[in-house]
Amino acid sequence: MSERTSSDGADGGGDLRFVDAGDRFEVRASDGVVAGFAAYQRYGEDPGTLVFTHTEVDPAYEGKGVGSALVSQALDQARQAGEGVVAMCPFVQAYLRRHPEYEDLVHRD
């Protein structure tokens, strides 16, 4: 499990912790509450492919940029690890359409 902390204000001004929990990336508020997650399955050898299947943000954190910050961090970690991504989740698909800087990570079949 890996963690990163960000003070980008996406949670309304506090710190966010981004955690790779092994089968999902989580964003946790400074009080430890899981504000959102992006579930994935990993396929292939190292480096492999992350298949994003579902993203969810707690209603208390909706509209504050938490989901976008979460997906951005997840994609950055995939890039750092040399992994590709497949977006089955509609939220991740929409994020990728709005952010062409991640186009190189997307596996197309």
Number of C-alpha atoms within 10 A of each C-alpha: 8 10 12 11 14 14 12 14 14 20 23 15 10 13 17 28 19 23 21 19 13 13 15 20 25 29 31 21 21 14 9 10 13 18 23 24 26 23 20 23 13 18 14 9 8 10 14 15 21 24 19 25 17 16 20 17 20 13 9 9 17 14 13 14 15 26 27 16 20 28 22 17 20 25 21 15 15 18 16 9 12 13 22 22 24 19 20 13 17 13 19 23 15 11 16 19 12 10 11 10 9 17 12 10 20 18 14 8 4
